[in-house]
Amino acid sequence: MGNWQLDTYHTQVEFSARHLGMMKVRGHFAEVSATADIDPDHPETSSVEVTIQSGSVRTHNEARDKDIRSSSFLEVDKYPTITFKSTGVTALGGDHYKLTGDLTIKDTTHPVTLDVTRYGELNDERMGHRIAYAAETEINRKDFGLSFNVVLDGRFVVSDEIQIMIEGELVEHKEAAESTSA
């Protein structure tokens, strides 16, 4: 097992929701950190913990971002972080996995399953030992207390279903891994 840290320069945590049942509104979180124990030869033994600063939400519309940060949705003053802690990895063959874990938003925790694809691995003297992954899942925002609802012309302004898309690189930190095994 190795101690791995998220390369924040090469990571995106994005989401989308339907607006009025029509177009997708997309956003991302600008401040994300993760640590993981990964055995590249046995990924099913791996684990990961992720922390997202909820106030770092961005949707390319400052008024909407302010609304998402408010008590209508994330309540970032009261709940500054969103967390994910894995509980298991299942190999599906090739570079595909199911990652299960507990997602916590606004102090409400529910199990989620992410479809994971391993993009590749690089072990370079300058760039370090890296592994890149993509993961996707869908949650119901109401399960996490995000219950804001407005109906216009018989349509909900924001869908209950939120798609989550993640792409990221993890970099092995050998010093940390060696000191924990000593």
C-alpha positions, 0 to 999 in steps of 0.5 A, a space after each residue: 500500500 502506498 500513501 497517495 495525495 490528490 494532484 489538485 492541478 490535474 483534478 476536476 470535481 464537477 456536477 450537473 442538474 437539470 434546469 426546468 427539466 430541460 438543459 443541464 446546468 454544470 458546476 464544479 468545486 475549486 477546492 478539493 483534497 484527497 488522501 488514499 491508500 492504493 496498491 496499484 497491483 491490487 486496487 480492490 484493497 485501496 481506500 480513499 478519503 475526500 474533502 471538498 470545501 463547499 464554499 468553493 462551488 462555481 457554476 459560471 454565474 455568481 448569483 447562482 453560486 451565491 444561491 447554492 452557497 446559501 441556506 437554500 442549498 449547501 449552507 456553507 457557513 454552517 457546513 463548510 465541507 462535503 466528505 467522502 470516505 470509501 468503504 470498498 472497491 470491487 474490480 469489474 475487469 479491465 480498468 473498471 471498478 465500483 467504489 462504494 463509500 459514505 458521502 456526507 453533505 450538510 451532516 447527512 451521510 448516505 452510501 453511494 456507488 461510483 463507477 470508476 475507470 482507471 485512465 493510466 499510471 505513470 512512474 516518472 522521476 520528475 513527475 512522480 508515481 501517478 495514477 489517473 481515474 474517472 468516477 461517476 455517480 448520481 445522487 438525489 439532492 433531497 437525500 442530503 437535505 437540499 430540499 429547495 423547490 420552486 415550480 414554474 409552469 409545472 416544472 421544477 427549477 432544479 432537478 432532484 437528480 444530481 450527476 457527479 463527475 470526477 477526473 483526477 490524478 493521485 501522486 504517491 508520497 513515498 516519504 509518508 508511506 515509508 514513515 508509516 510502515 516503520 
